[in-house]
Amino acid sequence: MASKSLFAANRTVALTKKSLKCLTSVRKLSETPWTQEGIIKSPFKDIEVPTCTLYEYVWQNLEKWPDRTMAVCGSTGRGYTYSQGFKLSSTFAANLRGKLRVRDGDAVAVMLPNVPDYPVVALGILGAGAVITSINPIYTAHEVQRQLVMSDAKVIITVRETADVVKAALKMATLDIPIIVVRTEDTEVPVGTIRFKELSVDVNVDLSPLKEVRRTADDVCFLPYSSGTTGAPKGVELMNRNLVANCEQMNEPIIKTHNATTATHQDAVMAVLPFFHIYGAEVMMFHKLSQGIKLVTLPKFQPQLFLRTLEKYKTNVLYAAPPIVLLMASHPAATPKTFQYLEVIINGSAPLTTADADRFIERAKRKFDFRQGYGLTETSPVVTVTPRGNDNYGCVGLPVPNTELKIVDENLKILGPNEKGELLIRGPQVMKGYKNNEKANKEAFTDDGWFRSGDLAIGDYHGIITIADRLKELIKVKGFQVPPAELEGVLRDHPSVDDAAVIGVPHKTNGEAPKAFIVLKKGHNVAASNICDFVKERVAEYKRISDVMFLDELPKNSTGKILRRELKEKYT
C-alpha cells in the first residue's frame, strides 16, 4: 500500500450490492460510521493488539508450519523452509550481538534486492534487538551515505553487486562499519567484507547473547526513510506495536487477502514489490510470514520472468502497483493461462484508473478479487482497504479496525460526507514520529494527535474513502516517492546553476516524471543534457530528470518559498 490508489476526484462512491451484503455482518446499513463530531470510525470490530515484539509475533505459530516453504527465488529456485529460516535468523542474530557487538536499539542497514535471504536477514536483526533501516539497492553512494549517517547504522548488509557502492558511501561519510555480503550465487565476496553465511550457518554459534535482548512493544524496530508530506527524506520511527497492530488489522475477515495455511494448503504470494519499501516489508513480508505463507521472490522486475513465475509457482496472491497491472494487461506473453492461479490482486502505492483495471480483467478473461488499499510509510502502512465483493475500483475502501479518520478543510475545520478535504488519521498503526526531527513532527501531527496525511479525500455516507488529490508535493514515479526538494538540492550543486525548482509532470508509463526549471548563473551557458547527466550521476534511476526548462527567475512567495503550483499551472 504505502500510498495512494485510484484517484477519483469529486466522486461519491457507492457500495455494490455484494459489499453492502458483506457489511451487514459489521453494522446495520441504516447506521452511519460518521460520529456527531465528524469522525469516520472503522465499521469493523476493534482488535486487541498483542503486547509483543514484531519478532515474537512473526514466529509465534512456527510449530504449525516448520516444513513449509518460507521464501523461494522465482528465478533460481533457491530458498528456505520456515524451520530453516528460524534457525538461520537466530544464528545470525546471536552473531550480530556476539561478534559484531550490535546492541538493543542499534540501527542495522539492509540494502538488498528481493532475495529469499531478505526475511532471514530482517528477522535476524530484530532477533538481535536491533532496528532495521532499509535502503533502496539502486541508490547511489551519495544517497546511501546520507541514510547511513542519518540512521547512525552500525552494520550494513548488501549483495556483491552493490558492495562497491556501499564502500564508496562509507568513504564519503568517513564511516568504518562492517559490510556483510549475501551471496546469491557461488562467487567470492569482495575483500574487506563478511560473508552472510559465516554469520548464519555457524555450528559453533554461541546463542547466549540473545538472552541479553530487552525489547518491548513500544520500542522502535523499523526505520524506513520517507519524505513525508514535503522535503528531504526523514526517518520514520515504527514501533513493534505499530507493525503488529497493522498485521492484526489486515486479518479482519471481510478485508483479509489470504487463506489459512493448513496441512493441505499454503498460499503463494508473488513478492515483486521491493521489501525495502513499507508496502513490501509489512504487507508482503512480515504479515505473510506470520501466516505461514510462501514468498516467491524476484530480485528485479523482468516482465517475462515475472509472468512465467506467476504460473510456475502457482502464485494466488499478488500485491501490485500500477506499472505491474498495466504490464499484465498489455504484454504479449500475458495470457489467461498465465493468470490461472491468481485469486487476489491488491493495487496500492500509486494511482490506477478503473479503465486500466478493466483492461487487465478483460485480458485475463475472468474476474478476480481485485481490490485497492491506501496507506503511507507513516501508518505502517495500511489505513483503508476495500472489502471483499467490492468491484468499484474508484475507491480505496473502509478504515481498517481501530482506525479513525477525519476530513478537514485548510483551517482544520471538520467536513462531512461527500466533502473534499485533507485526510487525518488516528490509530495504533500511526508512527511514533520522525527520528530527531521535531519540526517535521509538529507539521505532521495536529495538537490533539491526529496524523496529517497530506492527501485530499472524500468520505461518502457509508464511510467509503476516495482519494481525490495530493496536497503534498511529492512526485510519484512508478510508485516511488521523489521529493522535489532533494532534486533541487542536487541541481543547485551544479556549478552553472543559480536556482532550481522541480515539479512532477504526467508520464505515460511512469505515472509522473520530474521536470526541472533552472535559473543559470550570470554569464553561464549550459545544455539541458549536461544538467541531466549531472543529476544522473547522483541519484537513483527513478529520480532522474529528462526534461529541463531554463527560466530567468522562479516564482516565489514573500518568504522565498518556490511556488511550484504556479509552475504546474503555467508549464504543464
Number of C-alpha atoms within 10 A of each C-alpha: 32 26 26 27 30 26 23 21 15 15 18 19 23 16 21 13 12 13 18 18 13 17 19 11 12 14 14 11 13 8 10 15 21 22 9 8 10 17 19 28 21 21 24 21 12 13 14 11 17 13 15 15 24 28 22 16 20 20 17 12 14 17 10 14 19 16 13 21 21 27 29 22 21 25 16 11 13 15 19 21 16 24 17 17 24 20 15 22 26 25 25 30 29 26 24 25 24 18 14 14 13 21 19 18 18 21 26 26 27 25 25 27 24 23 27 25 24 23 22 24 24 27 26 27 29 26 26 31 29 28 28 27 28 25 25 19 21 17 20 20 23 19 17 25 23 16 21 23 15 14 23 15 19 21 20 23 24 24 24 20 16 18 21 13 21 25 20 16 22 21 13 14 16 11 16 11 13 14 23 24 24 21 17 16 9 6 8 10 18 16 7 10 16 16 19 20 14 13 22 23 14 13 9 7 16 14 15 10 17 19 9 12 16 12 20 16 18 15 21 25 29 27 25 25 26 22 22 27 20 20 17 16 21 22 22 25 26 27 27 25 26 29 30 28 24 26 26 17 27 21 17 17 12 18 21 15 20 20 14 11 16 12 9 5 11 19 20 26 26 25 29 25 26 23 28 23 22 30 25 22 24 24 23 24 25 23 23 21 22 19 23 25 26 26 28 27 30 24 18 15 13 10 15 12 13 20 18 17 20 23 16 12 17 19 23 21 24 22 25 23 23 24 18 17 20 16 16 23 20 13 13 9 13 19 16 14 10 18 22 16 17 20 16 19 18 20 27 27 29 25 24 24 14 16 11 15 19 14 16 19 18 13 16 20 14 11 13 15 16 21 28 29 27 29 23 20 25 30 27 30 28 30 31 27 27 28 28 19 20 21 21 18 25 26 32 28 28 28 27 28 25 22 23 20 25 27 27 21 14 8 6 13 11 16 19 20 18 20 18 22 26 25 23 24 23 19 20 20 26 27 21 18 21 23 17 14 11 11 9 17 16 14 14 21 17 13 9 6 12 18 25 21 23 19 19 23 27 30 29 22 18 22 23 25 28 31 28 23 21 17 15 16 22 21 24 25 21 20 25 19 20 27 26 25 20 17 24 19 14 14 25 17 13 15 10 18 18 16 20 24 24 26 24 22 16 15 12 7 13 15 19 19 25 26 24 24 22 25 19 21 13 9 6 10 10 11 9 16 13 11 20 17 13 16 22 17 13 18 21 17 13 19 23 20 22 16 15 17 13 15 13 10 13 20 14 12 9 6 6 9 10 16 13 18 12 13 16 14 8 8 11 11
